[in-house]
Each structure stands twice: as C-alpha cells, then as structure tokens.
Amino acid sequence: MIGTVLGYLLLVSVPSIVMAFMLFVHWFVCHRHLSSSILRIFQEKPMFLIPRGEPRGGGEEIMFLSADRSILRGVYFRTHLPRRGVVLFGLEYGSGRWSFLPYCEELIASGFDVFTFEPRNQGDSASIPGYEPLQWLTRYEVEDTHAAIDYLRHRHDADASGIGYFGISKGASAGLSAASLDPWVRCVVTDGAFGTVSTMTPYMRKWISLYSDRHVIQNLLPGWFLSSIAHVCMARIERMRNVEFVHVEDTLHHLRCPLLMIHGSGDTYIRTTMAQQLFRRCRGPKEFWLVESARHNQSLHVAGDEYHRRVSQFFKLHLPLEPDAVVRFNSVAVNAVPTEAELEIA
C-alpha cells in the first residue's frame, strides 16, 4: 500500500517539477532577455542592399486601392506574344516596383503578362501613419496582395482561369499566405520565402546564447518552448508598433496549388532548414529547388539562365495556354480602381 502511494506521488510529482522548472525558465528568459535583447534584435532591419530598379518603357502604370482605400501603385507589362497567362510578382522588402524586371523579362518574352505593385508604406504607394514596415510579414502586406489579385481579377482583359504568383523573400511569404486563401491563384513560385515563428525560433537559441552563459539549460530547452517565447515577443511588438504579424506557417496547409520553392544553400538569413520546414507544410504538388551557394535573394544571379528556364517552364506547365480565355466585367470591384478624387489626393 505504501509503495503504491509513493509510486503515485512520484508519478505526479515528476511532471509537476518539470512543469514548474519550465515555467520558471520561461519567466526568467522573458524577464531577463525579452525587453533588453530579443525585442531589440527582432526589430533590427537586415543589412543588405535593397534593389529599386529603373523605370522602363512599355509598362502600364497602375493605381488601385487596398482594403482600407489606400492608393497602391504598380506596373503592368504585356507580352508581345499570344498570351499564355498572367503572373503577379511580389516584391522583396523595401524594393521598388521596377526591380521586378530582372526576374520577369524572360516570362514576358515567353508569353506572360506580368503585374507587380508596391505595398503600402513602400515605394510610391500611399503611407499610413504610424506604420514602419519591417522584414516580417504583417496583415497589411497580405491585404495589399489580395487587393492586387482582385485588381487583376477585375481587369477588362482578365484571364478567367486565374493567375500565377511569383514572389521574392517577404513578397514570396505574402503570396503564399494569399494563395492559401484564394483558389484563383493557380500556381506559386517563391524565392527566399520565410515564416515568422519558424524563422525566429532558431534565432532565439542563438540570441539567448549571446547574452547568457547557462549553456546546459539552453541546450535542454525544446523548440516548442522557444516558440512560445517568440509568440510572447511578437505579441509585445504588435502592441508597440500597432501591427498584426502573419504566421505563414498556419495557412500553408490550405495551399493546394502547384508550388516551386527556390532557396539558396548559402542563405545566412533564412537557413535551408527553415525553408524546408515551410515546404513540408504545403499539401499540394510541390518542388524544392536548392540553388547551390546562393545567398538570400541571390539565386537569380547564381543560377542565371537555369533560373529563368525553370520558372518559365513551371508557369507554362501550370497556367492556361488559351490566349483568348478572357472575361469582361460590367462593373469593377469597389476596391479595384481609385475614384478621380482619390487620385487627385495621391
């Protein structure tokens, strides 16, 4: 009888002790490092050159509205060949709309129309007060991507079959999130896509090791534990900056369209394992192409012609080939085209 009671107490006490220890460590990390280190590092901007691009003739300058009626600016390039399909291009963090050309010139030459845009508070698009974009994806970029999709859906020459999406880095992540919720996006190509929690959690271990010499405890902390601290950190920054971060990881199980995910093996910002973690969450037909030695957003410069060939072949395979598959609309969506008064304000 006594042995049974002791066994029961042991069975109950061990998990309780472990839970109490984990709660203490959680409190200690948040109290000791959250404000002084993790919050600051999370908000630091990456140190790399952001492409702006140079305007070029042949494109149609576009203005359309976001969900909150902010005016967004983009450019639409038509192919000179019978049109195979339409591709929406998502820009990387901070870049200008004309920076899409090196990625998409081959697509345009291969028979695709290409449209790209600058999300709010980026480039020449409208800026909303109090919002300073970081490299992390927020609902603003996802809403603006949906607005761009709606613009293409309601053009007079819209392709009734849908569009393809091609995005770089933050623009890739925004496209994954939008495509997961909109079946009109028929296929997706990403380069350097990344999630929020899945990117931040591995860095948490690195950041903590920089500010703490308790290496034994650090090595014992499981990934889910660090992930919980990351969520606390993001919630704190959301309140500080009045934003809502989007967790791409949580939406990818809805993605059913074909996906080509490109990533550089030399990417020191988004490690290959981080990209592969996103890739595993996608449920539809998919392919992962690891470009040897390419750093973040440098796969095009490393792979060159092979990069263009693979992207072009992917869209040729998964977008409709009928050049006359267009639909005319009698009315335009309320958030697709700005009014004259709104354009005058812009």
C-alpha positions in Angstrom: 0.0 0.0 0.0 2.7 2.4 1.0 4.6 1.5 -2.2 1.6 2.3 -4.3 1.1 5.7 -2.7 4.8 6.5 -3.1 4.6 5.4 -6.7 1.6 7.6 -7.3 3.2 10.6 -5.7 6.3 10.1 -7.8 4.2 9.8 -10.9 2.5 13.1 -10.1 5.5 15.0 -8.7 7.9 14.5 -11.5 5.8 16.1 -14.2 4.9 18.9 -11.7 8.5 19.5 -11.0 9.4 19.6 -14.7 6.4 22.0 -15.4 7.4 24.3 -12.6 11.0 24.3 -13.9 9.9 25.2 -17.4 7.6 28.0 -16.1 10.5 29.4 -14.1 12.8 29.3 -17.1 10.1 30.9 -19.3 9.7 33.7 -16.7 13.4 34.1 -16.4 14.1 34.4 -20.1 11.2 36.8 -20.6 12.1 38.9 -17.6 15.9 38.9 -18.2 16.2 39.0 -22.0 12.9 39.9 -23.7 13.0 43.6 -23.3 16.7 44.1 -23.3 17.7 41.8 -26.2 15.1 39.8 -28.0 12.7 42.7 -28.7 15.5 44.9 -30.0 17.0 42.2 -32.2 13.6 41.2 -33.6 13.1 44.8 -34.8 16.6 45.3 -36.4 16.5 45.6 -40.1 18.6 43.3 -42.3 21.9 44.7 -43.7 21.7 44.2 -47.4 21.2 46.3 -50.5 17.6 46.8 -51.5 17.0 47.0 -55.3 14.9 49.9 -56.5 15.1 49.3 -60.3 14.9 51.8 -63.1 11.7 52.7 -65.0 11.5 51.3 -68.5 9.2 52.0 -71.4 6.5 49.5 -72.3 4.8 49.2 -69.0 1.4 50.4 -68.0 1.5 52.4 -64.7 -1.4 51.3 -62.5 -3.0 52.8 -59.4 -5.5 50.7 -57.4 -7.0 50.6 -53.9 -6.2 48.5 -50.9 -8.9 47.2 -48.5 -8.6 50.4 -46.4 -8.7 52.6 -49.6 -5.0 53.4 -49.6 -3.7 54.0 -53.1 -1.2 51.4 -54.3 1.0 51.8 -57.3 2.1 49.1 -59.7 3.1 48.4 -63.3 1.6 46.0 -65.8 3.7 44.6 -68.7 2.0 42.9 -71.6 3.7 40.2 -73.7 4.1 40.7 -77.4 3.3 37.0 -78.0 -0.1 35.3 -77.7 -0.7 35.4 -74.0 -0.1 32.2 -72.1 -1.2 33.6 -68.7 -0.8 36.4 -66.2 1.7 36.4 -63.3 1.6 38.6 -60.2 5.0 39.4 -58.9 5.6 40.1 -55.1 8.5 42.4 -54.3 11.0 41.8 -51.6 11.1 44.0 -48.5 11.6 47.7 -49.3 12.2 47.3 -53.0 10.7 49.4 -55.8 8.3 48.1 -58.4 10.7 48.3 -61.2 13.1 45.9 -59.5 10.9 43.0 -60.8 12.3 43.3 -64.4 15.4 41.1 -64.0 13.2 38.3 -62.6 10.4 38.6 -65.2 11.8 39.7 -68.5 12.1 36.1 -69.6 8.5 35.5 -68.6 7.3 38.4 -70.6 9.3 37.2 -73.6 7.8 33.7 -73.2 4.2 34.9 -73.5 3.2 36.0 -70.0 1.8 39.3 -68.8 3.4 40.4 -65.5 2.0 42.8 -62.9 3.8 44.0 -59.8 3.0 46.6 -57.2 4.4 48.3 -54.1 2.5 47.6 -50.9 1.6 50.5 -48.6 4.4 52.4 -47.0 6.8 51.2 -49.7 8.0 53.0 -52.8 5.4 55.4 -54.3 2.4 53.7 -52.7 0.4 55.6 -50.0 1.8 55.5 -46.5 -0.5 55.1 -43.5 0.5 57.0 -40.3 2.3 55.1 -37.6 3.3 52.1 -39.6 7.0 51.4 -40.3 7.5 48.1 -42.2 10.0 45.6 -41.1 11.2 42.5 -42.9 8.5 40.5 -41.0 5.1 39.9 -42.8 2.1 41.7 -41.4 -1.6 41.7 -42.4 -1.0 44.9 -44.3 1.2 43.2 -47.0 -1.2 40.2 -47.2 -4.2 42.6 -47.6 -2.4 44.5 -50.3 -1.6 41.3 -52.1 -5.2 40.3 -52.0 -6.1 43.8 -53.4 -3.6 43.2 -56.3 -5.2 39.8 -57.0 -8.6 41.5 -57.0 -7.3 44.2 -59.4 -6.2 41.5 -61.9 -9.4 39.6 -61.4 -11.5 42.7 -62.4 -9.4 44.0 -65.3 -11.2 44.1 -68.7 -8.7 41.6 -70.1 -8.6 39.4 -67.0 -7.9 35.7 -67.5 -10.9 33.8 -66.3 -8.8 30.8 -65.4 -6.8 32.6 -62.8 -3.2 33.8 -62.4 0.2 32.6 -61.3 2.2 34.2 -58.4 5.9 34.7 -58.3 7.4 36.3 -55.2 10.8 37.1 -53.6 11.5 36.9 -49.9 8.8 38.9 -48.0 6.8 39.1 -51.2 7.0 35.4 -51.5 5.7 34.9 -48.0 2.8 37.3 -48.7 1.9 35.4 -51.8 1.9 32.0 -50.0 -0.5 33.4 -47.4 -2.8 35.0 -50.1 -2.7 32.0 -52.4 -3.6 29.7 -49.5 -6.9 31.5 -49.2 -7.7 32.3 -52.9 -8.1 29.4 -55.4 -7.9 31.9 -58.3 -4.1 31.8 -57.7 -3.4 28.7 -59.7 0.3 28.2 -59.0 3.1 29.8 -57.0 6.9 30.3 -57.4 8.7 31.5 -54.3 12.4 32.5 -53.8 13.7 33.0 -50.3 10.3 32.6 -48.6 10.2 32.5 -44.8 7.8 32.2 -41.9 7.7 34.2 -38.8 7.8 31.7 -35.9 9.8 29.1 -37.9 12.5 31.8 -38.6 12.5 33.4 -35.2 12.7 30.2 -33.1 16.1 29.0 -34.3 17.5 32.5 -33.8 16.1 32.6 -30.3 18.5 29.9 -29.2 21.4 31.9 -30.8 20.3 35.2 -29.3 20.0 33.7 -25.8 23.4 32.1 -26.0 24.9 35.6 -26.7 23.5 37.0 -23.5 23.6 34.0 -21.2 26.4 31.6 -20.1 24.0 29.0 -18.9 24.7 26.7 -21.8 23.4 23.5 -20.1 19.9 24.9 -19.7 19.9 26.4 -23.2 20.7 23.0 -24.7 17.8 21.4 -22.8 15.2 23.9 -24.0 12.9 22.3 -26.7 11.9 24.1 -29.8 8.3 24.5 -28.7 9.4 26.3 -25.6 11.4 28.8 -27.5 8.5 29.1 -29.9 6.2 30.1 -27.0 8.7 32.9 -26.1 8.7 34.0 -29.7 4.9 34.4 -29.6 5.2 36.5 -26.4 7.8 38.6 -28.1 5.7 39.1 -31.2 2.6 40.0 -29.2 4.6 42.6 -27.4 5.9 44.1 -30.6 2.4 44.1 -32.1 1.2 46.3 -29.3 4.2 48.5 -29.5 4.0 49.0 -33.3 0.3 48.6 -33.7 0.6 45.8 -36.3 -0.5 42.3 -36.7 2.1 39.8 -37.8 1.0 37.0 -40.1 2.1 33.4 -39.4 2.5 31.9 -42.9 3.1 28.5 -41.3 -0.5 28.4 -40.1 -2.0 29.0 -43.5 0.1 26.7 -45.7 -2.0 23.5 -45.0 -4.7 25.2 -47.1 -2.3 25.6 -50.1 -3.4 23.1 -52.8 -2.0 24.7 -56.0 1.4 23.6 -57.5 4.4 25.2 -55.8 8.0 25.7 -56.9 10.0 26.8 -53.8 13.5 28.2 -54.6 16.1 28.7 -52.0 19.8 29.4 -51.8 22.0 27.0 -49.9 24.3 29.9 -48.9 21.4 31.9 -47.4 22.7 33.1 -44.0 19.4 34.9 -43.1 16.9 32.1 -43.8 18.6 28.8 -43.4 17.8 25.9 -45.7 16.1 24.1 -42.8 13.8 27.0 -42.2 12.6 27.0 -45.8 12.2 23.2 -45.8 10.1 23.5 -42.7 7.7 25.7 -44.7 7.9 23.4 -47.7 6.8 20.4 -45.7 3.6 22.2 -44.6 2.4 22.6 -48.1 -0.1 20.0 -49.2 -0.4 20.3 -53.0 2.1 19.4 -55.8 5.4 20.9 -54.9 9.1 21.0 -55.8 12.0 22.3 -53.8 15.0 23.7 -55.7 18.1 24.4 -53.7 20.5 26.7 -55.6 24.0 25.8 -54.6 26.0 28.6 -52.9 23.3 31.3 -53.5 22.8 33.8 -50.7 19.5 35.4 -49.7 17.7 36.8 -52.8 20.8 35.9 -55.0 19.6 32.7 -56.6 18.9 34.5 -59.9 22.4 35.9 -60.0 23.9 32.5 -59.3 21.7 30.2 -61.4 21.1 32.7 -64.3 19.7 31.0 -67.4 18.7 27.9 -65.4 16.7 30.1 -63.0 14.8 31.7 -65.9 14.2 28.4 -67.6 12.8 26.6 -64.5 10.5 29.5 -63.6 9.3 29.9 -67.2 8.7 26.1 -67.6 6.8 26.0 -64.3 4.3 28.7 -65.4 4.0 27.2 -68.9 3.0 23.9 -67.3 0.6 25.2 -64.7 -1.1 28.3 -66.3 -3.6 28.1 -69.2 -2.3 28.2 -72.7 -5.5 29.6 -74.3 -4.6 33.3 -75.2 -8.3 34.2 -75.7 -9.5 33.0 -72.3 -10.6 36.4 -71.1 -13.8 37.6 -69.4 -15.4 41.0 -69.5 -16.9 42.6 -66.4 -19.8 45.0 -66.4 -18.7 46.5 -63.1 -15.5 46.9 -61.2 -14.9 45.8 -57.6 -15.1 48.6 -55.2 -11.5 48.3 -54.1 -10.0 47.8 -57.6 -9.9 51.3 -59.1 -9.5 54.7 -57.3 -12.0 57.4 -57.8 -10.9 60.7 -59.5 -11.0 62.5 -56.2 -8.7 59.9 -54.6 -6.3 60.1 -57.5 -6.1 63.8 -57.2 -5.2 63.5 -53.5 -2.5 61.0 -54.4 
